[in-house]
Amino acid sequence: MRNLCLSVLSRPALRLVPPALLLSFVLPFASGAQTAKHNMTPDDLAKFVRVSAPVLSPDGKLIAYTVSRINTEEDKRTNELWMIGYDGQNDVQLTYGKDSAGNPQWSPDGRYLSFTSSREGKAKGSQVWLLDRRGGEARQLTEVKEELGGYSWSPDSKTLLLSLRVKDEPEPEKGGKPVPPKPIVLDRFHFKQDVEGYLTEKKEHLYLFDLESKKLLKLIGPLPEKDKPIDERYEESQAQWSPDGKQIAFVSNQSVPDPDRTVNSDVFVVDAKAGSTPRKLTTFAGTDEGPLSWSPDGTMIAYRQGTGEKYSIYEMPQLATVEVATGKVGLVAKSLDNWTSGPVFAADGKSILTTVQDDRLNYPAEVSLSGTVKRLVSESGSASGLTQKAGHVALLWTTDSSSPEIYSLEGGTLHKLTSHNDEAVASLNLASTEELSAKTSDGNDVHSLLTMPVGYKAGTKVPMLLFIHGGPTGQDAHEFDPYRQIFAGHGYAVLNVNYRGSTGRGHAYSYAINADWGHKEVIDLMASVDAAIATGRIDADKLVVGGWSYGGILTDYSIASTNRFKAASSGAGMGNLIVLYGIDEYILQYENEIGPPWKNTDLYLKLSYPFFHADRIKTPTLFMGGDKDFNVPLEGGEQMYQALKSVGTPAELIVYPGEFHGFQRPSFVKDRFVRWMGWYDKYLGIAPAPAAPVAAAK
């Protein structure tokens, strides 16, 4: 169960998954008018930027946001800071250069726009920088030696709340000799995490940073003595100031001596003074999580309550509120059995704004404190990044034919504000996406999306790619998806199936695969393939399959269950569960869902049937992965590759150096597309397209 969705533009990352783990690969748009529309190819990825992180100013009149593009010379991504009026006027770029700027925040007095950056300054590493709205260059505000995780402004604009973690290795002095690495000493139960690497005992804690004195004090006490180390067992996260600035709410797991051994977390509140003692507000035996949102009057905190202590991977978090004075908890909408994003209190405090995953859609909704759910947008599409200030609402919105841009939301109507990718989209012949349903042999009603090739001619049959989403707790939705468009532009139909385990259909639908991986999902996938063929437009002899993360895992399960596919690509997958125990980041899922291998050996063997029945696999398969992936380590694909080589089934292994689970290097992302299409074309007997003629020099 590898919780990462492969779509890069707006699909939610459901488990830490920062949006940093969503695969951002877009390159800067090349200037110059397009003479004619063309089908999308991997080269077109260079024409798109990624718009994200909208934040409304205190008066609701301005929106700060980020634009992600690639420095092509250095083959890496950089983030720029932008600002636009709520009326859609004056869209301006605020930061330039090769150094990224992220996490924009407005000071509550409206004087400053802050952001984080690792650009060169007085102190190394990520620091908070300030832009004065009256003009001038950005200046570095903080000079912390610790790792900066996040920050927020106090309501009086005099203090920053910083989330800091002591670095495992101090930054080398400027101009000093390189410091040789030290052995990594590990003593934690959960000891590794993708991107973060090996996890030591150093955890994130909250600090108060006074803007005038530049003093940095630990929020939660007692304050440590100089010769006494900070208690590192518990960390604080997702902190939010109360409206009056007197208290701070945060999330922490302090229910057991070793928080690594449980998914439980609770909401706490603490006085906004150094050395204060926190008070626990919630007691649910499971996940109480943010993002947190205070009611305007400061009496309640909205958050999300999980499903149960052992359901971490299948969580369908419910909107909840807790009274700050009494700790009384209320579930806001018990009937809302779908994934919701972080709650945002409406300006009047009478309702909560959120986004809801619902069967191939992700719509903004208003939920009254009495439990009434009102869908705010009727169109088919996907919303994310919802922000509210002074009664104004902004969000990111995408559809099948429009990439994510920032919109305002007024009276149930979306108003488009930014147009960063309009020219790129307008240059393309886009394929249309339709909904498809199928009834499985065991009675499940499974829903899918089918994208036909660009220029499809009625009465013909075309090859089809079954492209499987990761997670499993994610969904394929109506949104702009480069994967669909590139393959549809290449002549393939693309089938995206929301198999059991997916979100958008309620907790029971997601939980149906608990401790039974690769069974019901494959039934759903094959029934959906049959339904696509039954439309009369799909060539049943030209089927291919692929996916990334849990989509790669399900690819392995599928080719071990049927030989109907002519070729496959398993990215960041695995076929032998036993080999990943202890070398990936999912130790709590193993413990809670299937137990350790020495207690449930038969179940591990059952769930590892792709590897232990590799001799049944006849499908030529391309295996891929990053060599720094701790989410689904490369060993999972390497072992399946070696097994197919042993039994004589055609296989190839592509290792991408320096990549984690979600690829960042643009050239590798493009390379992956090229290899996918080359592999599928080869085994379907499709000749490569002729190279474009080179214009003669004048």
Protein Blocks (a to p, Z undefined) as FASTA:
>chain_A
ZZbdfbfklpccfehpafklpccfbdcddedidfbdcdddfklmmmpccdehiacdfkop
accdddddddfklopacdddddddfkopaiacfbgcjbdcehiacdfklmaccdddfbdc
fbgcjddddddfkgccdddfbfcfbdcfbdcddfklpaccddddddfbdcddehiacddd
dddddfbfblcdehklpadfbdcddddddfklopacdfbacdddfklccdfkbccehiac
dfkopaccddddfkbfblmlpcbdcdddddfbehiacddfbfcdcdddddddddfklpac
cddddfbfklmmmoccddddddfklopacdfblmlccdcddddddfkopaccddddeehi
acdddddfkopacdfbfbgcddehiaceehiacdddddfkbccdddddeehiacdfbffl
mmmmmmpccddddddddddfkopacdddddddehiaehiacdddddddehjlccdddddd
fklmmmmmnopacdddddehiahiajklmmmmgoighilmmmmmmmmmmmmmmnopacfk
lccdddehjlmmmmmmmmmmbckbfbdcdehiafbfklmgopamklmmmmmmnopfklmm
mlmmmmmmmmmmmmmpmbdcdddddfkbcklgcklmmmmmmmmmmnopacdddddehiaf
bdfblklmmmmmmmmmmmmmmmnopacdddddddddZZ
